[in-house]
Amino acid sequence: MRTVDVSGKGEVVRRARAEGRILLRPETVRAIREGRVEKGDPLAAAELAALLACKRTPELLPHCHPLPLTHVEARVEPCEDGVRAEVEVRTVARTGVEMEALTGVSVALLTVWDMVKGMEKDEGGRYPSTRITDIRVVEKVKG
């Protein structure tokens, strides 16, 4: 097993933006908007978690090269049917940062789920309507 050899590539400015959503019950979205989540503000916590996740991507994904991230921005906001997360990552490196952006979005949405799970469970302890969806790279720029 080995990683891809990027030593022959030149360092250039690279940017990636990813997004995704978590679908939640209307009552949960209302509680988030009104600041009534018992564990605190899931939006702020998710944004911070996204920043940390981007920086730790090579520790989680074995084929990702450690990169000097020059900018990470996370935006997590409620939407009609849940919460939407968007993460933008920039670097000057030999390889792209789309995996960092995707990891940031994924961890942001998992953080929201963790913070509202008590409100999302049914009487059997299951999550019948909660789901993370539509995680994708929406922009990737090289140079």
JOHU-V858379 format. One record per helix or strand of 3 or more residues. SS is the DSSP state (a for helix, b for strand). FROM is the first residue (numbers start at 0). TO is the last residue. If there is no record, write none. Layout:
SS_FROM_TO + SS_FROM_TO
This chain:
b_11_22 + a_25_32 + a_41_54 + a_56_59 + b_68_78 + b_81_92 + a_97_119 + b_130_141
